Amino acid sequence: MTSRDTDYDDFASAYSAANESNLFNAYYERPAMLDLAGDVSGRRILDAGCGSGPLSAALRAGGAVVTGFDASAAMIELARERLGADADLHVADLAEPLPFADAEFDDVVASLVLHYLEDWSSALAELRRVLRPGGRLLVSVNHPSAYAIVYPEADYFAVTRYSEDHVFDGRETWLTYWHRPLHAMTDAFGAAGFRVVTISEPPPAPDTPDAVLPPGLAPGRSFLCFLFFVLEAG
């Protein structure tokens, strides 16, 4: 079994189009990640699993010097169209050694990436390696409690592979994830040399249109979807 079972090359354009305006990416995950990042002016940031580059673009607009990589060559092509031919973009897999120097970055952002991996130890070790001491790793993953709610008969405490269907720009696609309980996440962070600074369960962005909110969810109210961490490299 591979460490990452979902191949975005097959539906890169559809995913990228949906990412621009849907609730989970455009009005929830991306604004929350940018809020946690804060002032990034002049900071060297690695966008790990950058996809088609919307977060990279936002960080660059905030004054950061951004490098991005993704395992999907099709996603990197879309990111280059967005960011320009001179953008520092790479096809690389987080489950393998990364093509960057030790302590090269001030921050790493890993948006909705780690939950595709069964093994976190080697990936976190590589992200720790490329961060300067005291640098930050910002992570978002599927919320483990949401897994327990959706799959009440499953063993919450077991690291478990599961698949779900999603619709991106009208196209139905199956994505494969790895659930792990919260303590397994924080244990992995500590073992890799990170200190947990922040755990966040934010609401959607204030400007979220009512039309994209789930029924019964008022603007500004949190809901169980993703879990966010700010980690400091020791």
ROMI-879391 format. One record per residue (C-alpha): residue in one letter; residue number from 0; x, y, z. Coordinates in Angstrom, 1 decimal. Layout:
ROMI-879391
ATOM  A  NUM  X  Y  Z
...
This chain:
ROMI-879391
ATOM  M  0  0.0  0.0  0.0
ATOM  T  1  1.4  3.4  -0.9
ATOM  S  2  1.7  6.2  1.7
ATOM  R  3  -0.6  8.4  -0.4
ATOM  D  4  -3.4  6.7  -2.3
ATOM  T  5  -5.1  9.8  -3.9
ATOM  D  6  -3.7  10.9  -7.2
ATOM  Y  7  -4.8  14.5  -7.9
ATOM  D  8  -3.4  14.4  -11.5
ATOM  D  9  -6.7  12.7  -12.5
ATOM  F  10  -8.9  15.7  -11.4
ATOM  A  11  -6.6  18.6  -10.8
ATOM  S  12  -8.5  21.1  -12.9
ATOM  A  13  -11.9  20.2  -11.3
ATOM  Y  14  -10.5  20.4  -7.8
ATOM  S  15  -8.7  23.7  -8.4
ATOM  A  16  -11.9  25.2  -9.8
ATOM  A  17  -14.0  24.1  -6.8
ATOM  N  18  -11.2  25.3  -4.4
ATOM  E  19  -11.7  28.9  -5.6
ATOM  S  20  -15.2  29.4  -4.1
ATOM  N  21  -16.3  26.5  -2.0
ATOM  L  22  -16.9  26.6  1.8
ATOM  F  23  -14.2  24.3  3.0
ATOM  N  24  -11.3  25.8  1.1
ATOM  A  25  -12.1  29.4  0.1
ATOM  Y  26  -14.1  30.4  3.2
ATOM  Y  27  -12.8  28.1  5.9
ATOM  E  28  -9.4  26.4  5.6
ATOM  R  29  -7.5  29.1  3.6
ATOM  P  30  -8.7  32.1  5.7
ATOM  A  31  -8.0  30.3  8.9
ATOM  M  32  -4.5  29.3  7.8
ATOM  L  33  -3.7  32.9  6.7
ATOM  D  34  -5.0  34.2  10.1
ATOM  L  35  -2.7  31.8  12.0
ATOM  A  36  0.2  32.8  9.8
ATOM  G  37  -0.2  36.5  10.6
ATOM  D  38  2.3  39.0  9.3
ATOM  V  39  4.4  37.1  6.8
ATOM  S  40  6.3  40.0  5.2
ATOM  G  41  9.8  38.9  4.3
ATOM  R  42  9.4  35.4  5.7
ATOM  R  43  10.7  32.4  3.7
ATOM  I  44  7.7  30.1  3.5
ATOM  L  45  7.4  26.6  2.1
ATOM  D  46  3.9  25.6  0.9
ATOM  A  47  3.9  21.8  1.3
ATOM  G  48  1.3  20.3  -0.9
ATOM  C  49  0.6  23.6  -2.6
ATOM  G  50  -1.9  22.3  -5.1
ATOM  S  51  -2.8  24.9  -7.7
ATOM  G  52  -1.3  27.6  -5.6
ATOM  P  53  -4.1  29.7  -4.0
ATOM  L  54  -2.5  29.8  -0.5
ATOM  S  55  1.0  30.5  -2.1
ATOM  A  56  -0.5  33.4  -4.0
ATOM  A  57  -2.1  34.8  -0.8
ATOM  L  58  1.1  34.4  1.2
ATOM  R  59  3.1  36.1  -1.6
ATOM  A  60  0.6  38.9  -1.7
ATOM  G  61  1.4  39.4  2.0
ATOM  G  62  5.1  39.9  1.3
ATOM  A  63  6.4  36.3  1.9
ATOM  V  64  9.0  34.7  -0.3
ATOM  V  65  7.2  31.5  -1.2
ATOM  T  66  8.4  28.1  -2.4
ATOM  G  67  5.8  25.4  -3.2
ATOM  F  68  5.8  21.7  -4.0
ATOM  D  69  3.1  19.1  -4.7
ATOM  A  70  3.2  15.4  -5.6
ATOM  S  71  0.8  16.1  -8.5
ATOM  A  72  2.6  17.4  -11.7
ATOM  A  73  -0.8  18.6  -13.0
ATOM  M  74  -1.3  20.7  -9.8
ATOM  I  75  2.1  22.3  -10.2
ATOM  E  76  1.3  23.2  -13.8
ATOM  L  77  -1.8  25.0  -12.6
ATOM  A  78  0.1  26.7  -9.8
ATOM  R  79  2.7  27.9  -12.4
ATOM  E  80  -0.2  29.4  -14.5
ATOM  R  81  -1.4  31.2  -11.4
ATOM  L  82  2.0  32.3  -10.0
ATOM  G  83  4.0  32.9  -13.1
ATOM  A  84  6.8  31.1  -14.9
ATOM  D  85  9.4  32.3  -12.4
ATOM  A  86  7.7  30.9  -9.4
ATOM  D  87  9.7  28.5  -7.2
ATOM  L  88  7.7  25.4  -7.7
ATOM  H  89  8.6  21.7  -7.5
ATOM  V  90  7.1  18.3  -8.1
ATOM  A  91  8.0  16.4  -4.9
ATOM  D  92  6.3  14.0  -2.5
ATOM  L  93  6.1  14.7  1.2
ATOM  A  94  6.5  10.9  1.8
ATOM  E  95  10.0  11.1  0.4
ATOM  P  96  13.1  13.3  1.0
ATOM  L  97  12.6  16.9  0.0
ATOM  P  98  14.8  18.8  -2.4
ATOM  F  99  15.5  21.7  0.0
ATOM  A  100  18.5  22.6  2.2
ATOM  D  101  18.5  22.3  6.0
ATOM  A  102  17.0  25.3  7.8
ATOM  E  103  16.0  26.9  4.5
ATOM  F  104  12.6  28.2  5.6
ATOM  D  105  11.1  30.4  8.4
ATOM  D  106  7.7  28.7  8.1
ATOM  V  107  6.1  25.7  6.5
ATOM  V  108  2.4  25.5  5.7
ATOM  A  109  0.9  22.1  5.3
ATOM  S  110  -2.7  22.6  4.3
ATOM  L  111  -4.9  19.5  4.3
ATOM  V  112  -1.9  17.3  3.4
ATOM  L  113  -0.9  15.1  6.3
ATOM  H  114  -4.1  13.2  6.5
ATOM  Y  115  -3.2  11.5  3.2
ATOM  L  116  -0.2  9.8  4.8
ATOM  E  117  -0.2  6.7  6.9
ATOM  D  118  3.3  7.4  8.2
ATOM  W  119  3.8  10.9  9.7
ATOM  S  120  7.3  10.4  11.2
ATOM  S  121  9.4  10.7  8.0
ATOM  A  122  7.3  13.6  6.6
ATOM  L  123  7.5  15.6  9.9
ATOM  A  124  11.2  14.8  10.1
ATOM  E  125  11.7  16.3  6.7
ATOM  L  126  9.6  19.4  7.5
ATOM  R  127  11.6  19.9  10.7
ATOM  R  128  14.9  19.5  8.8
ATOM  V  129  14.0  22.3  6.3
ATOM  L  130  12.9  24.7  9.0
ATOM  R  131  15.2  27.0  10.9
ATOM  P  132  15.3  26.5  14.7
ATOM  G  133  12.3  28.3  16.1
ATOM  G  134  10.5  28.2  12.7
ATOM  R  135  6.9  27.4  12.5
ATOM  L  136  4.9  24.6  11.0
ATOM  L  137  1.3  25.4  10.3
ATOM  V  138  -0.9  22.3  9.8
ATOM  S  139  -4.5  21.7  8.9
ATOM  V  140  -6.0  18.2  8.9
ATOM  N  141  -9.4  16.5  8.9
ATOM  H  142  -10.8  16.9  12.4
ATOM  P  143  -10.5  13.5  14.2
ATOM  S  144  -13.7  14.1  16.1
ATOM  A  145  -15.6  14.5  12.8
ATOM  Y  146  -14.5  11.0  11.9
ATOM  A  147  -15.9  9.7  15.1
ATOM  I  148  -19.2  11.4  14.4
ATOM  V  149  -19.5  10.2  10.8
ATOM  Y  150  -18.3  6.7  11.6
ATOM  P  151  -19.6  5.9  15.1
ATOM  E  152  -18.9  2.2  14.8
ATOM  A  153  -15.2  2.7  13.9
ATOM  D  154  -12.4  2.6  16.4
ATOM  Y  155  -11.5  6.2  17.0
ATOM  F  156  -8.2  5.3  18.6
ATOM  A  157  -6.9  3.2  15.6
ATOM  V  158  -5.0  4.7  12.7
ATOM  T  159  -7.4  3.8  9.9
ATOM  R  160  -7.6  4.2  6.2
ATOM  Y  161  -10.9  5.3  4.7
ATOM  S  162  -12.3  6.8  1.5
ATOM  E  163  -15.0  9.3  0.9
ATOM  D  164  -16.6  10.7  -2.3
ATOM  H  165  -16.5  14.4  -3.1
ATOM  V  166  -17.9  16.5  -6.0
ATOM  F  167  -15.4  19.0  -7.5
ATOM  D  168  -16.8  21.3  -10.1
ATOM  G  169  -19.5  18.8  -10.9
ATOM  R  170  -17.2  15.8  -11.0
ATOM  E  171  -17.5  13.0  -8.4
ATOM  T  172  -14.2  11.8  -7.0
ATOM  W  173  -13.1  9.4  -4.3
ATOM  L  174  -10.4  10.6  -1.9
ATOM  T  175  -8.5  8.3  0.5
ATOM  Y  176  -7.4  9.5  3.9
ATOM  W  177  -5.8  8.2  7.1
ATOM  H  178  -7.7  8.9  10.4
ATOM  R  179  -5.6  9.2  13.5
ATOM  P  180  -6.7  10.3  17.0
ATOM  L  181  -5.7  13.6  18.4
ATOM  H  182  -3.1  12.1  20.8
ATOM  A  183  -1.4  10.3  17.9
ATOM  M  184  -1.1  13.6  16.1
ATOM  T  185  0.5  15.5  19.1
ATOM  D  186  2.7  12.5  19.9
ATOM  A  187  4.0  12.6  16.3
ATOM  F  188  4.6  16.3  16.5
ATOM  G  189  6.6  15.9  19.7
ATOM  A  190  8.6  13.0  18.4
ATOM  A  191  9.7  15.0  15.4
ATOM  G  192  10.9  17.9  17.5
ATOM  F  193  8.0  20.3  17.4
ATOM  R  194  6.3  22.1  20.3
ATOM  V  195  2.5  22.7  20.0
ATOM  V  196  1.9  26.4  20.2
ATOM  T  197  -1.7  26.6  19.1
ATOM  I  198  -4.6  24.2  18.4
ATOM  S  199  -7.5  26.0  16.6
ATOM  E  200  -11.1  25.1  15.7
ATOM  P  201  -12.1  28.3  13.8
ATOM  P  202  -15.4  29.3  12.3
ATOM  P  203  -15.8  30.0  8.6
ATOM  A  204  -14.6  33.5  7.5
ATOM  P  205  -16.9  36.4  8.3
ATOM  D  206  -17.6  37.1  4.7
ATOM  T  207  -18.8  33.6  4.0
ATOM  P  208  -22.0  33.7  1.8
ATOM  D  209  -25.1  32.3  3.5
ATOM  A  210  -25.6  30.1  0.4
ATOM  V  211  -22.5  28.0  1.0
ATOM  L  212  -23.0  27.5  4.8
ATOM  P  213  -24.5  24.1  5.9
ATOM  P  214  -28.2  24.3  7.0
ATOM  G  215  -28.5  25.6  10.5
ATOM  L  216  -25.0  27.0  10.8
ATOM  A  217  -25.0  30.7  11.5
ATOM  P  218  -22.1  32.9  10.3
ATOM  G  219  -19.3  33.1  12.8
ATOM  R  220  -20.1  29.7  14.5
ATOM  S  221  -17.4  27.0  14.5
ATOM  F  222  -18.2  23.5  13.2
ATOM  L  223  -16.2  20.3  13.2
ATOM  C  224  -14.4  20.0  9.9
ATOM  F  225  -10.7  20.6  10.1
ATOM  L  226  -8.3  21.0  13.0
ATOM  F  227  -5.4  23.5  12.9
ATOM  F  228  -2.0  23.5  14.6
ATOM  V  229  0.8  26.0  14.9
ATOM  L  230  4.0  24.2  15.8
ATOM  E  231  7.4  25.5  16.7
ATOM  A  232  10.6  23.7  15.6
ATOM  G  233  12.8  23.0  18.6
